[in-house]
């Protein structure tokens, strides 16, 4: 059985005791769990003392989580997955005081079924991204009392298609926000200078994700009535074809957009919609982050899909 190990950490501006008590009570996990947030209707049964729970859902599968040890700077859990396949993991939270608060480290020791040995690195990267999402939500909830991330399930709808101009780039996940801001600033300046007529809201189309290397290839684009002639070489142009889209809408900070992406991908895996794989997924931006507070940002994560 291929062994797997995942470890991620974050510094939370709060006393160690407060964080430890919060993650040690499983009643609190539904608030910040990177998986449960993707399926609010999943069944969750928490033991009265908050030290054991079971879950079951269409997207999140089923399993059990149990607190097995609590020390001053450590909590240990047994995690048992029952669906989509049976497996077991040892999970830990470790706490240490640092400048700025408490370093909170989340780790998992597990293994994959033998037939999935080839997915070891990808699975570790995938779970690592889930851990990062969860830690960001945990930090925000403990520091502010809430999490600036809400999901709305738009479902299947028609997209009429559009011409577009854009900038295609290879970036790292960690640099994505900065790179996109540069691209959309450049596009906006160009569009205003050339007085280009817009026909829809700005978007990004994601052509390739490499979870192991952390690399992503995307196009940042404007939907336009007509593609200008003699575009500078820094720009690309084309057409987004008419199709049906399946959309999960995110309301809140871009910091938590991964919640909508993960939810859409879980819905795809649980066959809630049938994707058109040749049509790369889209991210639509309903408002301008320069003029909108983070809690009011609206972003659609959309996958081309076949009609149900």
Rosetta blueprint (number, residue, H / E / L):
1 X L
2 X L
3 X E
4 X E
5 X E
6 X E
7 X E
8 X E
9 X E
10 X E
11 X E
12 X E
13 X L
14 X L
15 X L
16 X H
17 X H
18 X H
19 X H
20 X H
21 X H
22 X H
23 X H
24 X H
25 X L
26 X H
27 X H
28 X H
29 X H
30 X H
31 X H
32 X H
33 X L
34 X L
35 X L
36 X H
37 X H
38 X H
39 X L
40 X L
41 X L
42 X L
43 X E
44 X E
45 X E
46 X E
47 X L
48 X L
49 X L
50 X L
51 X L
52 X E
53 X E
54 X E
55 X E
56 X E
57 X E
58 X L
59 X L
60 X L
61 X E
62 X E
63 X E
64 X E
65 X E
66 X E
67 X E
68 X E
69 X E
70 X E
71 X E
72 X L
73 X L
74 X E
75 X E
76 X E
77 X E
78 X E
79 X E
80 X E
81 X E
82 X E
83 X E
84 X L
85 X L
86 X L
87 X E
88 X E
89 X E
90 X E
91 X E
92 X E
93 X E
94 X E
95 X E
96 X E
97 X E
98 X E
99 X L
100 X L
101 X E
102 X E
103 X E
104 X E
105 X E
106 X E
107 X E
108 X E
109 X E
110 X E
111 X E
112 X L
113 X L
114 X H
115 X H
116 X H
117 X H
118 X H
119 X H
120 X H
121 X H
122 X H
123 X H
124 X H
125 X H
126 X H
127 X H
128 X H
129 X H
130 X H
131 X H
132 X H
133 X H
134 X H
135 X H
136 X H
137 X H
138 X H
139 X H
140 X H
141 X H
142 X H
143 X H
144 X H
145 X L
146 X L
147 X L
148 X L
149 X E
150 X E
151 X E
152 X E
153 X E
154 X E
155 X E
156 X E
157 X E
158 X E
159 X E
160 X L
161 X L
162 X E
163 X E
164 X E
165 X E
166 X E
167 X E
168 X E
169 X E
170 X E
171 X E
172 X E
173 X H
174 X H
175 X H
176 X H
177 X H
178 X H
179 X H
180 X H
181 X H
182 X H
183 X H
184 X H
185 X H
186 X H
187 X H
188 X H
189 X H
190 X H
191 X H
192 X H
193 X H
194 X H
195 X L
196 X L
197 X L
198 X E
199 X L
200 X L
201 X L
202 X L
203 X E
204 X E
205 X E
206 X E
207 X E
208 X E
209 X E
210 X E
211 X L
212 X L
213 X L
214 X L
215 X E
216 X E
217 X E
218 X E
219 X E
220 X E
221 X E
222 X E
223 X E
224 X E
225 X L
226 X L
227 X L
228 X L
229 X L
230 X L
231 X L
232 X L
233 X L
234 X L
235 X L
236 X E
237 X E
238 X E
239 X E
240 X E
241 X L
242 X L
243 X E
244 X E
245 X E
246 X E
247 X E
248 X E
249 X E
250 X E
251 X E
252 X E
253 X L
254 X H
255 X H
256 X H
257 X H
258 X H
259 X H
260 X H
261 X H
262 X H
263 X H
264 X H
265 X H
266 X H
267 X H
268 X H
269 X H
270 X L
271 X L
272 X L
273 X L
274 X E
275 X E
276 X L
277 X L
278 X L
279 X L
280 X L
281 X L
282 X E
283 X E
284 X E
285 X E
286 X L
287 X L
288 X L
289 X L
290 X L
291 X L
292 X L
293 X L
294 X H
295 X H
296 X H
297 X L
298 X E
299 X E
300 X E
301 X E
302 X E
303 X E
304 X E
305 X E
306 X E
307 X L
308 X L
